[in-house]
Amino acid sequence: MVIHHLQAHPGAAFTATKMSRVIEKSSGAIANALVTLARQGIAEQVSERPRTYRPATPEGNA
């Protein structure tokens, strides 16, 4: 669900809380998923406070 939400909004950045309000899942579970997706290169963290993520930009297309 988290990946699908990121893919559906390629130009947007989200906090776990903001995403949880849209997809109606636990913000803690979403935060964990976002960290994992960032480690895998699927998402990237764009700010520390609040922790905000967006879909990763493919290298060479930035």
ROTORLO-8714 format. One record per residue: x, y, z of N, C-alpha, C, O, CB in turn; residue number from 0. Coordinates in steps of 0.2 Angstrom, whole numbers, m for minus. Glycine has a CB too. Layout:
<nodes>
{{X, Y, Z}, {X, Y, Z}, {X, Y, Z}, {X, Y, Z}, {X, Y, Z}, NUM}
...
</nodes>
This chain:
<nodes>
{{4, m6, 0}, {0, 0, 0}, {4, 6, 0}, {3, 11, m3}, {m5, 0, 6}, 0}
{{10, 6, 4}, {14, 12, 4}, {17, 13, m3}, {18, 19, m5}, {20, 11, 10}, 1}
{{20, 8, m6}, {23, 9, m12}, {18, 11, m17}, {20, 16, m21}, {26, 2, m15}, 2}
{{12, 9, m17}, {7, 11, m22}, {5, 18, m21}, {4, 22, m26}, {0, 7, m21}, 3}
{{5, 20, m15}, {3, 27, m13}, {9, 32, m16}, {8, 37, m19}, {2, 29, m6}, 4}
{{15, 30, m15}, {21, 34, m17}, {21, 34, m25}, {22, 39, m28}, {28, 31, m15}, 5}
{{20, 28, m28}, {20, 28, m35}, {14, 32, m38}, {14, 35, m44}, {19, 21, m38}, 6}
{{8, 33, m35}, {3, 37, m37}, {4, 44, m37}, {0, 48, m40}, {m4, 35, m33}, 7}
{{9, 46, m33}, {10, 53, m32}, {18, 55, m32}, {21, 56, m28}, {8, 56, m24}, 8}
{{20, 54, m39}, {27, 54, m40}, {31, 61, m38}, {37, 61, m36}, {29, 53, m47}, 9}
{{27, 66, m38}, {30, 73, m36}, {29, 75, m29}, {31, 80, m28}, {28, 78, m41}, 10}
{{26, 71, m25}, {24, 73, m18}, {29, 70, m13}, {32, 64, m14}, {17, 71, m17}, 11}
{{29, 73, m7}, {33, 70, m2}, {28, 69, 4}, {23, 73, 5}, {39, 74, 0}, 12}
{{29, 64, 8}, {24, 63, 13}, {27, 61, 20}, {33, 58, 20}, {19, 57, 11}, 13}
{{24, 63, 25}, {26, 60, 32}, {22, 54, 33}, {17, 53, 29}, {25, 65, 38}, 14}
{{24, 50, 38}, {20, 43, 39}, {13, 45, 42}, {8, 42, 40}, {24, 39, 44}, 15}
{{13, 51, 45}, {6, 53, 48}, {1, 55, 42}, {m4, 53, 42}, {7, 58, 53}, 16}
{{4, 59, 38}, {0, 61, 32}, {m2, 55, 28}, {m8, 55, 26}, {4, 66, 28}, 17}
{{2, 51, 27}, {0, 45, 23}, {m5, 40, 26}, {m9, 38, 23}, {7, 41, 21}, 18}
{{m4, 40, 33}, {m8, 36, 37}, {m16, 38, 36}, {m20, 34, 37}, {m6, 35, 44}, 19}
{{m16, 45, 36}, {m23, 47, 35}, {m26, 46, 29}, {m33, 45, 28}, {m23, 55, 36}, 20}
{{m22, 45, 24}, {m25, 43, 17}, {m26, 36, 16}, {m32, 34, 14}, {m20, 46, 12}, 21}
{{m22, 32, 18}, {m23, 25, 17}, {m25, 21, 23}, {m26, 15, 23}, {m16, 21, 15}, 22}
{{m27, 24, 28}, {m30, 22, 34}, {m26, 16, 37}, {m30, 11, 39}, {m37, 20, 33}, 23}
{{m20, 16, 38}, {m16, 11, 42}, {m12, 15, 47}, {m11, 21, 47}, {m11, 7, 36}, 24}
{{m9, 11, 51}, {m5, 14, 57}, {1, 18, 54}, {5, 16, 50}, {m2, 8, 61}, 25}
{{2, 24, 57}, {7, 28, 55}, {14, 25, 57}, {19, 26, 54}, {7, 35, 59}, 26}
{{14, 21, 63}, {20, 17, 65}, {22, 12, 59}, {28, 11, 58}, {19, 14, 71}, 27}
{{17, 8, 57}, {19, 3, 52}, {21, 7, 45}, {25, 4, 42}, {12, m1, 51}, 28}
{{18, 12, 44}, {20, 16, 38}, {27, 19, 38}, {31, 18, 34}, {15, 21, 36}, 29}
{{28, 21, 44}, {35, 24, 45}, {40, 18, 45}, {46, 19, 41}, {36, 27, 53}, 30}
{{39, 12, 47}, {44, 7, 46}, {44, 5, 39}, {50, 4, 37}, {41, 1, 50}, 31}
{{39, 5, 35}, {39, 3, 28}, {43, 8, 24}, {47, 7, 20}, {32, 3, 26}, 32}
{{42, 15, 26}, {46, 20, 23}, {53, 19, 24}, {57, 20, 19}, {43, 27, 25}, 33}
{{55, 18, 30}, {62, 17, 31}, {65, 11, 27}, {71, 11, 24}, {64, 15, 39}, 34}
{{61, 5, 27}, {63, 0, 23}, {64, 1, 15}, {69, 0, 12}, {59, m6, 24}, 35}
{{59, 5, 13}, {59, 7, 6}, {65, 12, 4}, {67, 11, m1}, {52, 10, 4}, 36}
{{66, 16, 9}, {72, 20, 8}, {79, 16, 8}, {83, 18, 3}, {73, 26, 14}, 37}
{{79, 11, 12}, {85, 7, 12}, {86, 3, 5}, {91, 2, 3}, {85, 2, 18}, 38}
{{80, 2, 2}, {80, m2, m4}, {80, 2, m10}, {81, 0, m16}, {73, m6, m4}, 39}
{{80, 9, m9}, {81, 14, m15}, {74, 15, m18}, {74, 18, m24}, {86, 11, m20}, 40}
{{69, 13, m15}, {62, 14, m18}, {60, 21, m16}, {56, 24, m20}, {57, 8, m16}, 41}
{{61, 23, m10}, {59, 30, m8}, {66, 33, m5}, {71, 30, m5}, {54, 29, m2}, 42}
{{65, 40, m5}, {71, 43, m2}, {68, 48, 3}, {63, 51, 3}, {75, 47, m7}, 43}
{{72, 49, 9}, {70, 53, 14}, {72, 60, 12}, {78, 61, 10}, {73, 51, 21}, 44}
{{68, 65, 12}, {69, 72, 10}, {70, 77, 16}, {73, 82, 15}, {64, 74, 5}, 45}
{{68, 75, 22}, {69, 79, 28}, {69, 75, 34}, {66, 70, 34}, {63, 85, 28}, 46}
{{72, 78, 39}, {73, 74, 45}, {67, 76, 50}, {65, 71, 53}, {80, 76, 48}, 47}
{{65, 82, 51}, {60, 84, 55}, {55, 88, 52}, {57, 94, 50}, {63, 88, 61}, 48}
{{49, 86, 50}, {47, 79, 51}, {50, 74, 46}, {52, 77, 40}, {39, 78, 51}, 49}
{{51, 68, 47}, {53, 63, 43}, {49, 63, 37}, {43, 61, 37}, {55, 56, 46}, 50}
{{51, 65, 31}, {47, 66, 25}, {50, 62, 20}, {56, 62, 19}, {46, 73, 23}, 51}
{{46, 58, 16}, {49, 54, 11}, {45, 55, 4}, {39, 57, 4}, {48, 46, 13}, 52}
{{48, 53, m1}, {45, 54, m8}, {48, 48, m12}, {53, 44, m10}, {47, 61, m12}, 53}
{{45, 46, m18}, {48, 41, m22}, {55, 43, m24}, {56, 48, m25}, {43, 40, m28}, 54}
{{59, 38, m24}, {66, 39, m26}, {66, 41, m34}, {62, 38, m38}, {70, 32, m25}, 55}
{{70, 45, m36}, {71, 47, m42}, {76, 42, m46}, {82, 42, m43}, {74, 55, m43}, 56}
{{75, 39, m51}, {79, 35, m55}, {86, 39, m56}, {85, 45, m59}, {76, 32, m61}, 57}
{{91, 36, m55}, {98, 40, m57}, {98, 41, m64}, {96, 37, m68}, {104, 35, m55}, 58}
{{100, 47, m66}, {101, 49, m73}, {95, 53, m75}, {95, 56, m81}, {102, 43, m77}, 59}
{{89, 53, m71}, {83, 56, m73}, {82, 62, m69}, {77, 65, m69}, {77, 52, m73}, 60}
{{87, 63, m64}, {86, 69, m59}, {87, 76, m62}, {86, 81, m59}, {90, 68, m53}, 61}
</nodes>
